[in-house]
Amino acid sequence: MMRYRTVAGIEVSVLALGGAGFGGIGSARRLIGRGETEAEAHALLDRAVALGINLVDTAGTYGDGASEQIIGAWLRARGAAVRDKVRISSKIGLRGGLGRDHVLAEVDRSLARLGVDALDFYLAHVPDPAQPWDEVLRTFELLALRGKVRRIGVSNVSAADLEALAQLAPASSAGTGASGFCFVQNPLNLLRQDDAKNGVIAACRRLGLSYMAYSPLAGGLLGGAYTLEGTIPAGTRVAFRPDLYAAAWTPANAARVARLTAEAAEAAVSPAGLATWWLLQHPAVTAIVLGARRPDQLESMVGEVLRLPPDPARWRALAADHTRTASATAHAEDA
């Protein structure tokens, strides 16, 4: 059975469905049309709701807007009963920055594509060096005051970014979502545990910020389909985005994936299931954004993750076996 937690007072499923593959692969314009079709995405969304997932994550740049359009078409087709159950999260700033005029214009475009009056969650996709955080915060709070977004967050941020934000909004308001950014969405997985060492997770704990993890399988490298040896297979997500994943194609990571695969076999689950289970057991993680490609893949992963009981010894063993690897992906993974 699906589990739920709260992010700034809004109840969300611990497993969310990511829409980065709807109509494209992330935000890369050259890969528009390489992701799931509308029909395939709608089948994924239907299965997600049936499994109890109530959070769908997207961005205005995914598929150059196609992801939001596909989700919007699905919401309209399924009607108010589904819309009332589903929480929508989107992002702004990967292209065009976080200047006020750009944000105010883009949020309206996202709302129109999605066909909704307000976004449940809206994130600054990446920091904008040209915009001080106090200006960004004021812009996002204006969106909340106008009723266009309910909660605001930040993505792909560093500990220094969070410390700067802490000076703008007190931890109490950040934790309740009454004002200020109230959650973080960063990459975290068994091959990339940077945030456990660079101060991001520690800052989230200190400031009362929820932490949503994306890229739980490091772009599929933890799914068990690759040996991480030889040349990168053509036609794979790794081949499509070598800028993000090629650096992880190493003998050291090959050994780690082999170890994960063996431990998954002992637990009678898939490597993807065990890697995602590890992340769900992480004490800092509130929710995980899944990037499943097929309904059966999504159902299998959700079932495995929720079926495995807590096992602190296994969790520590997996963590220790992977902490010494170099970063598995680039910072803004869905760029």
C-alpha positions, -999 to +999 in steps of 0.1 A: +000+000+000+013+035-009+026+056+019+022+093+023+041+122+039+036+159+040+056+186+022+048+220+038+014+208+049+004+191+016+001+153+017+021+135-011+029+099-019+064+089-011+069+079-047+061+105-074+059+101-111+084+122-131+073+136-165+108+144-178+104+117-205+070+128-217+074+140-253+112+142-250+141+134-228+145+161-202+150+196-214+172+188-244+156+203-275+175+179-298+157+150-281+121+162-285+100+133-296+124+107-282+105+101-250+071+086-243+042+095-266+010+110-253-007+076-252+023+060-235+025+088-209-013+086-202-010+049-196+018+056-171-002+083-154-032+060-151-012+033-136+005+057-112-029+069-099-041+033-095-010+026-074-017+054-051+008+079-065-006+114-062+023+136-072+033+142-108+065+162-114+073+181-146+089+213-159+081+239-185+112+229-205+106+191-205+100+183-241+099+221-247+065+222-230+053+188-244+054+172-209+030+198-194+008+196-225+006+158-222-002+159-185-028+186-191-045+166-218-046+136-194-061+157-166-088+171-189-096+136-201-098+121-167-119+149-152-123+165-118-122+133-097-086+127-108-075+163-108-087+166-072-065+137-061-033+146-081-007+171-070+012+188-098+048+201-095+065+221-122+097+241-125+110+274-141+144+289-148+165+263-167+161+284-198+156+321-195+166+324-159+146+335-128+140+372-136+106+384-125+091+391-160+102+357-173+089+338-143+055+357-144+051+349-181+063+313-179+040+303-150+010+314-170+022+293-199+027+263-176-008+268-162-023+270-197-005+239-209-016+219-178-051+234-178-051+241-141-057+273-121-028+268-097+003+246-093+006+227-061+044+230-062+066+253-082+104+252-081+133+273-092+148+247-116+184+258-111+200+288-094+203+319-116+236+338-110+221+369-125+193+370-099+199+374-061+179+349-040+160+377-023+147+388-057+138+353-067+120+347-034+099+379-038+089+368-073+079+334-062+060+347-032+041+370-056+030+340-075+017+325-042-001+357-033-018+357-067-030+322-061-010+307-090+012+284-069+006+268-034+041+259-023+075+270-036+108+251-037+143+250-052+161+224-073+197+216-081+210+238-052+241+238-031+245+242+007+256+278+000+223+285-018+203+271+012+223+292+036+216+323+015+179+314+015+179+309+053+188+345+057+157+355+038+130+334+054+130+319+089+131+282+093+096+281+108+080+297+078+101+275+054+088+244+072+052+254+071+051+268+037+035+300+049+062+319+031+097+312+017+110+282-001+100+251+017+115+221-001+145+210-021+146+187-051+181+174-059+197+143-074+204+115-049+211+078-055+235+050-046+261+062-071+257+099-062+255+108-025+270+142-028+243+159-008+251+137+022+286+151+022+284+186+009+261+201+035+228+201+016+210+175+036+224+189+068+210+223+058+176+209+050+174+193+084+185+224+102+161+246+082+131+223+083+131+218+045+116+187+029+140+169+005+127+153-027+152+131-045+153+127-082+173+103-104+170+074-080+185+050-107+212+074-120+196+076-154+191+038-154+226+028-145+213+012-112+185-007-131+207-037-137+204-036-175+239-023-180+272-038-170+289-004-173+317-021-193+327-017-229+311+010-250+278+027-241+250+009-259+234+029-287+199+040-283+199+041-245+193+071-223+230+070-214+239+073-251+213+101-257+227+121-228+265+114-225+269+148-210+250+136-179+259+099-176+291+090-195+313+099-165+296+072-145+305+045-170+336+033-151+350-001-138+345+011-102+308+017-108+305-015-128+316-034-096+291-015-075+263-022-099+273-059-099+272-059-061+237-042-061+225-068-086+237-097-064+221-082-033+189-076-051+188-113-061+192-122-025+163-100-016+142-113-045+137-079-060+151-061-090+182-039-087+160-009-095+137-019-067+165-023-042+182+010-052+149+028-048+141+011-015+175+023-003+166+058-011+131+056+005+148+044+037+171+074+037+163+095+068+166+127+049+143+118+020+106+128+020+097+117-015+113+102-046+106+111-082+105+080-104+112+080-141+096+048-152+091+042-189+063+016-189+033+009-166+045-026-158+079-012-149+063+013-126+041-012-110+069-036-104+092-010-089+065+004-066+055-031-054+091-041-046+099-008-028+069-009-006+071-047+001+107-047+014+107-041+051+131-017+068+166-033+072+191-009+088+220-034+083+213-038+046+208+000+042+242+007+058+259-020+037+246-006+005+254+030+014+290+021+024+296+002-008+287+032-029+298+063-010+334+063-024+323+067-061+327+099-080+295+118-089+274+097-113+257+125-131+259+162-139+244+187-115+213+196-134+205+161-145+173+169-164+188+198-183 
